[in-house]
């Protein structure tokens, strides 16, 4: 790691090899939940497999851009500059499904763009309201968000939503084995190997699952290796005032969730988070959500 007494440790750089492995760990740990929202929304508004594939590709593409914006930042205007990953927000899912089923998919993207602009405009005012959100409040929000995500983890442990053998003993055993590998690596490995314990668990668990015939790479072989994410693939966005206002309300919830996340990550990194940091972080999410509306993805949260 590059060391400089004047540079905070969160801004120091790891060697390329270690940084690449940690980045891969982030991607693999994030992937399952990262593609969940495109799959949920695509299924709810009865998209074809090809259309859902467009959603997933657009989501991952925009996630990458949004993460770079948030983690690296641009000047003093945008980006929290913390080791974080941006993904689609769960809070607006129900609203987006309702808009899609009543007004069409183009209205979803119109409401996303409108709400994202609202988020950009609200960010400075939201930073000034931090005094009214003590740690106990933001901490409670983060805890609630974590609790609401527990069903997602248990669904994956059972074999995934819609699995024919959902809850089968072999699924539970593989999940338990993977968790034990991660805990073992985190407890007994030292240094860098300890920091990639999740990646080790994912690799070992996948290998073991392969021996049980649970890994099918046919879809990977048959899929296109390269593609282009096109803006407005489903048509130009339509702007419905009611849909935009409803989405704005859900984006306020997203802003509160993200603020809590900023403070939690800041604690882990021993970096004090100021109101200016929060404003930059929320601006990054607003800008990322505009990109989501343009490139056929969804609102983003840290």
N, C-alpha and C positions, 0 to 999 in steps of 0.2 A: 504494500500500500504506500502510495506517495505520502510523505509526511511533511507538514509545514505547520509550524507553531501558530501561524496566523490564520490557518484555514481550519474551520470546524470539521470534525471527523465525518460528518454526514456529507460534506462536499469533497472529501478526499477520494482518490481513484484507486481501485484495486487493479492488480495485474489483469491483462486481457483474458487469460484463461479462466481465472477465478470469476471474473465479472461475467463471462459468457455462461458458465455453469450456473451461477446464481440467477442470471436472467432466464435461462432455460427452466430452472425450478419455478420461478415466478409464473412463467407462461403455462407450464403444465398444471400447476396448482390452481391457476386462474381459469384454465380453459373450460372445464366442465360447467362452472357457473357462468362463465363469459358467454357461452353459446346458448345457455338455457332460455334467455328471454327471446331471442329470435325464433327459437323452436316453439316456445309457448305461444307467442303472438301469431306466428305463421300458421300454427295449427288451429288457433282459435278463430282466425278470420278465413280459414279454409284456403290456404295457399297451396299451390302445387309443390312437389319436391324441388323442382327447378327454381321456383320463386323463393322457397325457404333457403336454398343454397345461396341465392343472391343476398338474402338477409344476413346469413352467417358470415359470408365473405366480407360484406360491407361492415358488419359489426367488428370483426377482428382487425380489419384495415384501419377503421377509425379509432379503435382502442389503441393501436400502436401510435398513431399520430397524437392522440389526446394524452397518452402517457408521457410522450416526449415533451409536449408542451407543459404539462403539469410538473414533471420532475426536473426539467432543465430550466424552464422559465425563459422569459424574454424581458430583459431590462428590469425595471421596477414596476411593471404594469401587470404582468400575468405569470402565473406559475408559483406553486407553493415551495418548490425546490426541496422536496423530501422523497425518500425512496418509496414511492407509491405507484400503484397501477390503477388506471381508470377502466371501469366497466359499465355496462348498462345498468341504470338504476331500476330497482324492483318496484319502488313506490308508484310510478306511473303506469305499471303494466295493465291494471284493471281499466284505467281511464283510456289507454290507447286501444285496448280491445273493444271497448264500448264505442269509441269514435270510429274505429275501422268498420265495425259491423253496421253502424248507422249512417255514416257520412262517407265512408270509403277510405282507402289507404292514403290517398293524397291529402286528405284532411288530417291524418295522423302527423304527416310531416310538416304540414302548415302549422299545426298547433305546437309541434316541437320547436320549430324555428321561432315562432312568436314567443313561446315561454322562455326560450334560451336568451332572446333579446331582453326580455323582462329580467332574467337572472343577471345579465351583464349590468343593467341599469341599477338593479337593487343591491349589487355587491358592496358598493361603498357605504350605503346606509346600513346594510346588515352588519358590516364591521363595527359600526358605531353602537350597535345594539348588544355587543358582546357582554357588556357590563351586566345586562339583564339575564345572561345565560351562564351562571356559575358552573363550576366543574361537575357538581352533583347533577345538574340538568343535562349537560352534554354527555356526561358519562352514562346517565340513564338511557338517553336516546341510543347511544352506541350499543348498550347492553340489549335493549329491545330489538334493535336491528339484528344483532347476533342471534338472539332467540328465535326471531322469525325465519332465519336461514337454517335453523336446525332441521326442519322437515326436508329441506333440499338434500342435506347430507345423508339423512336416514333413507331417503328415496334412492339415492345412489348406492348406499350400502345394500339395499334390498335387491339391486339389479338394474335400477333405472326405471323411470316412468314407462308403463306399458309393457314391461318385460313379461314374457310368458311364464318364466320361472321366478317371478318376483317373490323374495323372501325365502328362496330355497337355501338349505343349509350350506351348500357350497359357496353361495354368494356371501353369506355371513362369515364363513370361515376365511375366505380370501380377504375380506375387509378387515377382520380381526388380525389376521397375519400381517397385512400391510401396516396396520396401526402399530403392531408390536415392533416391526422392523424400524419404523420411524422413531418410536420411543427408545429403542435400544441404541440406535445410531446417535440420537440426541443426548443420551445419558452417558455412553461409554466412548464415543469418538471424541476427538479433540480438534481444536483449531478449525480449519476450513471444512474438513469432513463433517464436523458437527453442524456447521451452518447449512450444509446441503442434505440434511437428514431426510427432508421431505422428498427430494429428488431421488435419493437412494431407495426410499420406501416405494415410490411410484415405479421405479425400474424393476426392483425385485418382485413387487406384487404383480406387475404385468407379466414377467417371465413365468412366475408360478401359475398365474391364470392361463397362460398359453398352454401349459402342460395339461390343463383340464379342458382344453378346447374352447376357452372363453374369449379368445382373441381372434377376430376375423378381420383381416386386412384387405378383403376383396374390394370393399368400397373405395379404399385408398388407391388400390391399383387401377380401378376403373375410372376414378375421378380425374379431371383435368389438373395437371400439375401447375399450370399458369393460367391466369385470367386477369381481366381488367375490371376494376370496380368503377362503374359509371355513375355519375351524378344523376339524380332524378330518373332512375331506371323504371319507376312505376308511373311516371308522368310528373308534370309540374305540380308543386304543392298548391292546395286550395286553403284559403284562410277563413275559417268559421269562428266568429267572435266567441260564441259559447264554448266551443272546443278549446280555444286558446286560453280563455279565462279559467276553465277547469284545469287545464294543464299547468297554468301558473300557480294554482293552489298547491298542486302536488309538487311543484318545483321548490316551493317554500319548505316543504317537508324534506326534500332532498338536500337543500342548503343547510338545514339544521343537522341532518345526519352527517353531512360532509364536514361541518364545523367540528363536530365531536370527533370524527376520524382524524382531522388535522391535529387536534390536541393530543389524542392518544399516540399517534405516530411521533409527534414531537417529544412526548415523554420518553418513548423508547429510544429516541435518538439523542436525548439530553439537549434538545434545542427548544428554547422558549419561543412559543408561537404568539406573535403580536396581532393586533387587529389588521395591520397592513398585510401580514402574511395571509390571513383569512381572506381578505379582499382579493388578493392575487390568486389564491386558490379557487375561489368561487368564480372569478372571471375566466379562469382556465376551463372550468366545467361548463360555463355558459358558452364559451367559444367552441368547445368540443361538441356541445349539444347542437350548435348551429351546423357544424360539420356533419353530425349525425343526421340532421334533417335533410341535408343536401345529398349525402351519399347513402341514403336508404337505410340508415341505422336508427338509433334511439337516444334518449337523453342519457347523459353520463354522470357518474358519481365516482368519487375517489374511494 
